[in-house]
Amino acid sequence: MEERLNPLNDYLFMKYMGEKGDEEQLAAFLSVVLQKTGRHGIKSIKIVENKAMSAEIIGDKSSILDVRATLDDGTKVNIEVQLRNLYNMDRRSLFYWSREYTRSISAGQDYEELPSVIAINIINFNLVNIDAVHTSFHLWEDHHKDYLLTDALEVHFIDMVKFRELREKDIVNNALHRWLTFFDKNTDNHILKEVLTMDIAIQKAQQKITLVSRDKEALRAYQMRL
């Protein structure tokens, strides 16, 4: 049996989530993630493609192959996959959040025009010392925990280690569990097939992975990222 490509290889993730034509699966995934913070359903999404995909960038371990998009209300979203623990993920995420935030305004524009930015980090190591697969963070007042300074900053962490350690995974009723089951390279093939029959957006993501596996140039780029 042919070995399954790792859906969380960041080059491959970008190929099925971050290119024109990937809007359906990206919107579906974001809808699942962002419902945690009160966003129920995403009507439309614009993907910001990564145009600078030279062999040098793909082969550079320090380069970031992130997925960027703009929601229908102008909110910017940045998704990063990080499989190795470099012990800097909290600050790294804020750095990339700030990069997305500041690139959204030009000289002379009013600060009121700065959009909210959401950073989503899919990680393969323990970072947040909370017993939860999915955590999210905002700017709350230290002594009045229900007072939010601004919704301009929102940071999510999705922990694949904690997900794999879950004794019971509910792929029938929990859409996030379906996506994380799909992301897990070692998911049993019978369970993977079951997930694919349940979710059209995940089916489309798998179709893009299949195309990459048949494209020699794309497959080489995937292997370079390994």
ZILIN-V823832 format. One record per residue. N is the residue number from 1. PSI is psi in whole degrees, 0 to 359 (999 if undefined). OMEGA is omega in whole degrees, 0 to 359 (* if undefined). Layout:
BEGIN
N PSI OMEGA
N PSI OMEGA
END
This chain:
BEGIN
1 133 182
2 135 181
3 137 181
4 136 174
5 150 181
6 112 181
7 341 180
8 11 162
9 125 191
10 330 175
11 315 180
12 319 178
13 317 179
14 326 181
15 326 181
16 357 178
17 337 193
18 16 179
19 158 175
20 133 184
21 348 180
22 9 187
23 323 184
24 312 181
25 325 178
26 316 178
27 321 179
28 315 180
29 315 180
30 322 178
31 320 179
32 316 182
33 316 189
34 352 175
35 338 177
36 328 182
37 24 169
38 5 177
39 114 184
40 96 178
41 135 178
42 120 185
43 317 180
44 160 184
45 143 176
46 120 180
47 133 175
48 105 186
49 148 174
50 105 184
51 335 186
52 75 184
53 59 177
54 164 178
55 327 180
56 318 180
57 315 181
58 322 183
59 353 181
60 114 183
61 335 183
62 351 181
63 149 182
64 119 175
65 86 184
66 164 177
67 127 183
68 143 180
69 162 176
70 128 179
71 170 185
72 338 179
73 8 178
74 351 179
75 135 178
76 144 178
77 135 176
78 124 180
79 128 176
80 138 173
81 127 179
82 114 184
83 334 182
84 139 179
85 109 178
86 7 176
87 35 178
88 18 191
89 327 180
90 311 181
91 324 178
92 316 180
93 319 178
94 323 179
95 313 181
96 331 172
97 314 183
98 324 177
99 315 180
100 323 182
101 312 185
102 334 180
103 353 183
104 2 182
105 145 179
106 163 179
107 132 178
108 344 178
109 152 178
110 143 180
111 337 178
112 338 183
113 352 177
114 129 181
115 165 168
116 148 179
117 132 179
118 124 176
119 126 179
120 124 182
121 120 175
122 115 188
123 153 181
124 39 179
125 162 180
126 130 180
127 305 184
128 123 184
129 58 178
130 141 182
131 71 180
132 138 177
133 321 186
134 120 177
135 153 179
136 150 187
137 145 176
138 184 177
139 96 179
140 150 177
141 139 189
142 319 185
143 357 177
144 81 192
145 345 180
146 6 180
147 116 181
148 123 180
149 313 181
150 152 176
151 13 181
152 332 182
153 129 175
154 125 183
155 129 179
156 145 170
157 130 176
158 115 190
159 108 181
160 331 178
161 311 180
162 326 178
163 315 180
164 333 181
165 350 178
166 132 179
167 323 181
168 121 177
169 130 186
170 82 181
171 345 180
172 314 187
173 347 185
174 106 183
175 326 177
176 321 177
177 325 177
178 314 180
179 317 182
180 329 173
181 319 177
182 319 181
183 331 185
184 113 182
185 331 185
186 12 177
187 135 177
188 138 185
189 325 179
190 320 178
191 320 179
192 316 179
193 322 179
194 317 178
195 318 182
196 326 179
197 339 183
198 334 193
199 113 182
200 321 181
201 320 178
202 324 174
203 316 181
204 322 176
205 317 179
206 324 178
207 321 178
208 321 178
209 320 179
210 320 178
211 318 179
212 319 182
213 341 181
214 359 182
215 112 186
216 319 181
217 316 179
218 321 180
219 324 177
220 318 178
221 319 176
222 313 183
223 327 177
224 323 180
225 335 177
226 999 *
END
